C-alpha cells in the first residue's frame, strides 16, 4: 500500500488517520507486506517545526500532553523522533 502524504494537519481527525496508518503498517508487516508512507509537503512543514496549519484541538491537546506553554513547541513534541507518531 502506498499512501501519498498530507495527513497530519488536514481536518479534525488527523491523529486518528495516523494511528490507522500505524495499525495498517503493523498488520501488513505481520503478513510480509509493506505500507509506504510518502511524506507530503504538510508532513515536511510540521517536521521542520511549522505547525501553523494544525487544527486548534491538536494544539490544545499537545500543550496538555507535553506540559508545554507555547503551542509551537508543544506541537513539535508530538512529532518528535522518539514518539510513535514521530517515528
Buried (B, 14 or more C-beta within 10 A) or exposed (E): EEBEEBBBBBEEEBBEBBEEBBEBBEEBEEEEEEBEBEBBEBBEBBBEEBBEEBBEEBBEBBBEEBEBEEBBBBBBBBBEEEEEBEE
